[in-house]
Amino acid sequence: MIPAKTQRIAQTGVGLRIFYADPGDLKPHEESIYERIQQVRLSLVKTGILRRPLIIDEKTGVIIDGTHRYEALKSIGVCRIPVVGVDYLSEDEVRIANWVRVYVLKKNLDVDSRSMVDLLAGVRGVDVNRIGKALVVSIDAGDPQKIYREIAFLEKNPAFMNNVDRIVFRPRINYLVLRRTPSIAIIPPPLGKEDVVKAGLSGKPFPPKSTRHLTILKRLELRIRVKELIGDLCS
């Protein structure tokens, strides 16, 4: 059992609150990938152990890291979830970054710049450049929610996805590799912490793999037995 207390982590020297939260009080800022939820659920059922707590903004309950664990635990029927509470907006312990989405094309297919602009017609500030065999699409303006919704719509559009072999998520572009690979790389505009909190509180989370949070807190292991999160032990 994790009591509501402050616990200090030697590696960071940062005081943290580690406690149980009601699943209904937690708010994802990003959608989940169904297959990943099932993988996490299978691991939880097989091992009976939850290794890492979720990281949340303690003021709002918005989940910063651990959305798939959250959904998997809910599907098992837990009534409490161990979390690390941080002051997300005020502290620098958790930093935010973006993923570059690289769509690797099938069979050396080519996509021209105009068709790419047309596919993202609802987004302002689209700049398309050809680098070798690849197109690099930079988006530098507009409402983040709308932009990521347009990207999510693109990923559900058969006219586009039928030409895609796979989607690769990268922290940055490797131009030497990209120029040799028939592909389309989309660089979304940077998101701020305020965007993350707004998405969680509004009930309109970003599509999967929209944000990338960097923090040493992800190394924290508690190894909680799943059965301690279910049933009579919650009362």
Contacts in CASP RR format, 6 or more apart in sequence:
PFRMAT RR
TARGET T0000
AUTHOR 0000-0000-0000
METHOD contacts of the structure
MODEL  1
MIPAKTQRIAQTGVGLRIFYADPGDLKPHEESIYERIQQVRLSLVKTGIL
RRPLIIDEKTGVIIDGTHRYEALKSIGVCRIPVVGVDYLSEDEVRIANWV
RVYVLKKNLDVDSRSMVDLLAGVRGVDVNRIGKALVVSIDAGDPQKIYRE
IAFLEKNPAFMNNVDRIVFRPRINYLVLRRTPSIAIIPPPLGKEDVVKAG
LSGKPFPPKSTRHLTILKRLELRIRVKELIGDLCS
1 228 0 8 1.000
1 233 0 8 1.000
2 18 0 8 1.000
2 19 0 8 1.000
2 20 0 8 1.000
2 53 0 8 1.000
2 82 0 8 1.000
2 222 0 8 1.000
2 224 0 8 1.000
3 19 0 8 1.000
4 17 0 8 1.000
4 19 0 8 1.000
4 20 0 8 1.000
5 17 0 8 1.000
5 18 0 8 1.000
5 19 0 8 1.000
6 15 0 8 1.000
6 16 0 8 1.000
6 17 0 8 1.000
7 15 0 8 1.000
7 16 0 8 1.000
7 17 0 8 1.000
7 18 0 8 1.000
8 14 0 8 1.000
8 15 0 8 1.000
8 16 0 8 1.000
9 15 0 8 1.000
9 16 0 8 1.000
9 216 0 8 1.000
9 217 0 8 1.000
9 220 0 8 1.000
11 216 0 8 1.000
11 219 0 8 1.000
12 93 0 8 1.000
12 216 0 8 1.000
12 217 0 8 1.000
14 93 0 8 1.000
16 84 0 8 1.000
16 85 0 8 1.000
16 86 0 8 1.000
16 217 0 8 1.000
17 58 0 8 1.000
17 84 0 8 1.000
17 85 0 8 1.000
18 53 0 8 1.000
18 82 0 8 1.000
18 83 0 8 1.000
18 84 0 8 1.000
18 85 0 8 1.000
18 222 0 8 1.000
19 82 0 8 1.000
19 83 0 8 1.000
19 85 0 8 1.000
20 80 0 8 1.000
20 81 0 8 1.000
20 82 0 8 1.000
20 83 0 8 1.000
21 54 0 8 1.000
21 56 0 8 1.000
21 61 0 8 1.000
21 80 0 8 1.000
21 81 0 8 1.000
21 82 0 8 1.000
21 83 0 8 1.000
22 79 0 8 1.000
22 80 0 8 1.000
22 81 0 8 1.000
23 70 0 8 1.000
23 73 0 8 1.000
23 74 0 8 1.000
23 78 0 8 1.000
23 79 0 8 1.000
23 80 0 8 1.000
23 81 0 8 1.000
25 61 0 8 1.000
26 54 0 8 1.000
26 56 0 8 1.000
26 61 0 8 1.000
26 62 0 8 1.000
26 63 0 8 1.000
26 70 0 8 1.000
26 81 0 8 1.000
26 83 0 8 1.000
27 60 0 8 1.000
27 61 0 8 1.000
27 62 0 8 1.000
27 63 0 8 1.000
27 200 0 8 1.000
27 201 0 8 1.000
27 203 0 8 1.000
28 62 0 8 1.000
28 63 0 8 1.000
28 67 0 8 1.000
28 70 0 8 1.000
28 71 0 8 1.000
28 200 0 8 1.000
28 205 0 8 1.000
29 62 0 8 1.000
29 63 0 8 1.000
29 64 0 8 1.000
29 67 0 8 1.000
29 196 0 8 1.000
29 197 0 8 1.000
29 199 0 8 1.000
29 200 0 8 1.000
29 205 0 8 1.000
29 206 0 8 1.000
29 211 0 8 1.000
30 67 0 8 1.000
30 199 0 8 1.000
30 205 0 8 1.000
30 206 0 8 1.000
30 207 0 8 1.000
30 208 0 8 1.000
30 209 0 8 1.000
30 210 0 8 1.000
30 211 0 8 1.000
31 67 0 8 1.000
31 205 0 8 1.000
31 206 0 8 1.000
31 207 0 8 1.000
31 208 0 8 1.000
32 67 0 8 1.000
32 68 0 8 1.000
32 71 0 8 1.000
32 208 0 8 1.000
33 68 0 8 1.000
33 208 0 8 1.000
33 209 0 8 1.000
36 68 0 8 1.000
37 68 0 8 1.000
37 71 0 8 1.000
37 72 0 8 1.000
37 75 0 8 1.000
38 72 0 8 1.000
40 68 0 8 1.000
40 69 0 8 1.000
40 71 0 8 1.000
40 72 0 8 1.000
41 72 0 8 1.000
41 75 0 8 1.000
41 76 0 8 1.000
44 50 0 8 1.000
44 72 0 8 1.000
44 73 0 8 1.000
44 76 0 8 1.000
44 226 0 8 1.000
45 76 0 8 1.000
45 226 0 8 1.000
48 225 0 8 1.000
48 226 0 8 1.000
48 227 0 8 1.000
49 223 0 8 1.000
49 224 0 8 1.000
49 225 0 8 1.000
49 226 0 8 1.000
50 69 0 8 1.000
50 73 0 8 1.000
50 82 0 8 1.000
50 222 0 8 1.000
50 223 0 8 1.000
50 224 0 8 1.000
50 225 0 8 1.000
50 226 0 8 1.000
50 229 0 8 1.000
51 221 0 8 1.000
51 222 0 8 1.000
51 223 0 8 1.000
52 66 0 8 1.000
52 69 0 8 1.000
52 218 0 8 1.000
52 220 0 8 1.000
52 221 0 8 1.000
52 222 0 8 1.000
53 81 0 8 1.000
53 82 0 8 1.000
53 83 0 8 1.000
53 84 0 8 1.000
53 220 0 8 1.000
53 222 0 8 1.000
53 224 0 8 1.000
54 63 0 8 1.000
54 64 0 8 1.000
54 65 0 8 1.000
54 66 0 8 1.000
54 69 0 8 1.000
54 70 0 8 1.000
54 81 0 8 1.000
54 82 0 8 1.000
54 83 0 8 1.000
54 84 0 8 1.000
55 63 0 8 1.000
55 64 0 8 1.000
55 65 0 8 1.000
55 66 0 8 1.000
55 83 0 8 1.000
55 84 0 8 1.000
55 85 0 8 1.000
55 86 0 8 1.000
55 94 0 8 1.000
55 213 0 8 1.000
55 215 0 8 1.000
55 217 0 8 1.000
55 218 0 8 1.000
56 62 0 8 1.000
56 63 0 8 1.000
56 64 0 8 1.000
56 83 0 8 1.000
56 84 0 8 1.000
56 85 0 8 1.000
56 86 0 8 1.000
57 64 0 8 1.000
57 85 0 8 1.000
57 86 0 8 1.000
57 87 0 8 1.000
57 88 0 8 1.000
57 89 0 8 1.000
57 197 0 8 1.000
58 85 0 8 1.000
58 86 0 8 1.000
58 87 0 8 1.000
58 88 0 8 1.000
59 87 0 8 1.000
59 88 0 8 1.000
59 89 0 8 1.000
60 88 0 8 1.000
60 197 0 8 1.000
60 200 0 8 1.000
60 201 0 8 1.000
62 88 0 8 1.000
62 196 0 8 1.000
62 197 0 8 1.000
62 200 0 8 1.000
62 201 0 8 1.000
63 70 0 8 1.000
63 200 0 8 1.000
64 86 0 8 1.000
64 88 0 8 1.000
64 94 0 8 1.000
64 196 0 8 1.000
64 213 0 8 1.000
65 94 0 8 1.000
65 213 0 8 1.000
65 215 0 8 1.000
65 217 0 8 1.000
65 218 0 8 1.000
70 81 0 8 1.000
73 81 0 8 1.000
73 226 0 8 1.000
73 229 0 8 1.000
76 226 0 8 1.000
76 230 0 8 1.000
77 230 0 8 1.000
78 226 0 8 1.000
78 229 0 8 1.000
78 230 0 8 1.000
79 229 0 8 1.000
79 230 0 8 1.000
79 231 0 8 1.000
79 234 0 8 1.000
80 229 0 8 1.000
80 234 0 8 1.000
81 229 0 8 1.000
82 222 0 8 1.000
82 224 0 8 1.000
82 229 0 8 1.000
84 217 0 8 1.000
84 220 0 8 1.000
86 93 0 8 1.000
86 94 0 8 1.000
86 217 0 8 1.000
88 94 0 8 1.000
88 193 0 8 1.000
88 196 0 8 1.000
88 197 0 8 1.000
89 193 0 8 1.000
89 194 0 8 1.000
89 197 0 8 1.000
93 215 0 8 1.000
93 216 0 8 1.000
93 217 0 8 1.000
94 213 0 8 1.000
94 214 0 8 1.000
94 215 0 8 1.000
94 217 0 8 1.000
95 213 0 8 1.000
95 214 0 8 1.000
95 215 0 8 1.000
96 191 0 8 1.000
96 192 0 8 1.000
96 193 0 8 1.000
96 196 0 8 1.000
96 211 0 8 1.000
96 212 0 8 1.000
96 213 0 8 1.000
96 214 0 8 1.000
97 171 0 8 1.000
97 190 0 8 1.000
97 211 0 8 1.000
97 212 0 8 1.000
97 213 0 8 1.000
97 214 0 8 1.000
98 187 0 8 1.000
98 188 0 8 1.000
98 190 0 8 1.000
98 191 0 8 1.000
98 210 0 8 1.000
98 211 0 8 1.000
98 212 0 8 1.000
99 169 0 8 1.000
99 170 0 8 1.000
99 171 0 8 1.000
99 209 0 8 1.000
99 210 0 8 1.000
99 211 0 8 1.000
99 212 0 8 1.000
100 169 0 8 1.000
100 170 0 8 1.000
100 171 0 8 1.000
100 172 0 8 1.000
100 173 0 8 1.000
100 185 0 8 1.000
100 186 0 8 1.000
100 187 0 8 1.000
101 151 0 8 1.000
101 167 0 8 1.000
101 168 0 8 1.000
101 169 0 8 1.000
101 185 0 8 1.000
101 186 0 8 1.000
101 188 0 8 1.000
101 209 0 8 1.000
102 167 0 8 1.000
102 168 0 8 1.000
102 169 0 8 1.000
102 170 0 8 1.000
102 173 0 8 1.000
102 178 0 8 1.000
102 183 0 8 1.000
102 184 0 8 1.000
102 185 0 8 1.000
102 186 0 8 1.000
103 160 0 8 1.000
103 164 0 8 1.000
103 166 0 8 1.000
103 167 0 8 1.000
103 183 0 8 1.000
103 184 0 8 1.000
103 185 0 8 1.000
103 186 0 8 1.000
104 164 0 8 1.000
104 165 0 8 1.000
104 166 0 8 1.000
104 167 0 8 1.000
104 168 0 8 1.000
104 181 0 8 1.000
104 182 0 8 1.000
104 183 0 8 1.000
105 111 0 8 1.000
105 163 0 8 1.000
105 164 0 8 1.000
105 165 0 8 1.000
105 182 0 8 1.000
105 183 0 8 1.000
105 184 0 8 1.000
106 163 0 8 1.000
106 164 0 8 1.000
106 165 0 8 1.000
108 133 0 8 1.000
108 182 0 8 1.000
109 163 0 8 1.000
109 182 0 8 1.000
110 133 0 8 1.000
110 182 0 8 1.000
111 135 0 8 1.000
111 163 0 8 1.000
111 184 0 8 1.000
113 128 0 8 1.000
113 129 0 8 1.000
113 130 0 8 1.000
113 135 0 8 1.000
116 126 0 8 1.000
116 128 0 8 1.000
116 135 0 8 1.000
116 137 0 8 1.000
116 184 0 8 1.000
117 126 0 8 1.000
117 128 0 8 1.000
119 154 0 8 1.000
119 157 0 8 1.000
119 159 0 8 1.000
119 160 0 8 1.000
120 126 0 8 1.000
120 137 0 8 1.000
120 139 0 8 1.000
120 150 0 8 1.000
120 151 0 8 1.000
120 154 0 8 1.000
122 146 0 8 1.000
122 150 0 8 1.000
123 139 0 8 1.000
123 142 0 8 1.000
123 146 0 8 1.000
123 147 0 8 1.000
123 150 0 8 1.000
124 141 0 8 1.000
124 142 0 8 1.000
125 139 0 8 1.000
125 140 0 8 1.000
125 141 0 8 1.000
125 142 0 8 1.000
126 137 0 8 1.000
126 138 0 8 1.000
126 139 0 8 1.000
127 137 0 8 1.000
127 138 0 8 1.000
127 139 0 8 1.000
127 140 0 8 1.000
128 135 0 8 1.000
128 136 0 8 1.000
128 137 0 8 1.000
128 138 0 8 1.000
129 135 0 8 1.000
129 136 0 8 1.000
129 138 0 8 1.000
130 136 0 8 1.000
131 175 0 8 1.000
131 178 0 8 1.000
131 179 0 8 1.000
132 178 0 8 1.000
132 179 0 8 1.000
132 180 0 8 1.000
133 179 0 8 1.000
133 180 0 8 1.000
133 181 0 8 1.000
133 182 0 8 1.000
133 183 0 8 1.000
134 178 0 8 1.000
134 179 0 8 1.000
134 181 0 8 1.000
134 182 0 8 1.000
134 183 0 8 1.000
134 184 0 8 1.000
134 185 0 8 1.000
135 183 0 8 1.000
135 184 0 8 1.000
135 185 0 8 1.000
136 173 0 8 1.000
136 178 0 8 1.000
136 185 0 8 1.000
136 187 0 8 1.000
137 184 0 8 1.000
137 185 0 8 1.000
137 186 0 8 1.000
137 187 0 8 1.000
138 187 0 8 1.000
139 147 0 8 1.000
139 186 0 8 1.000
139 187 0 8 1.000
139 188 0 8 1.000
139 189 0 8 1.000
140 189 0 8 1.000
141 189 0 8 1.000
142 189 0 8 1.000
144 188 0 8 1.000
144 189 0 8 1.000
144 191 0 8 1.000
144 192 0 8 1.000
144 195 0 8 1.000
144 206 0 8 1.000
145 195 0 8 1.000
145 198 0 8 1.000
145 199 0 8 1.000
145 204 0 8 1.000
145 206 0 8 1.000
147 188 0 8 1.000
147 189 0 8 1.000
148 188 0 8 1.000
148 206 0 8 1.000
148 207 0 8 1.000
148 210 0 8 1.000
149 207 0 8 1.000
151 186 0 8 1.000
151 188 0 8 1.000
151 207 0 8 1.000
152 207 0 8 1.000
154 160 0 8 1.000
155 161 0 8 1.000
155 167 0 8 1.000
155 207 0 8 1.000
169 209 0 8 1.000
171 212 0 8 1.000
173 185 0 8 1.000
173 187 0 8 1.000
178 185 0 8 1.000
188 210 0 8 1.000
191 206 0 8 1.000
191 210 0 8 1.000
191 211 0 8 1.000
196 211 0 8 1.000
199 205 0 8 1.000
199 206 0 8 1.000
227 233 0 8 1.000
END
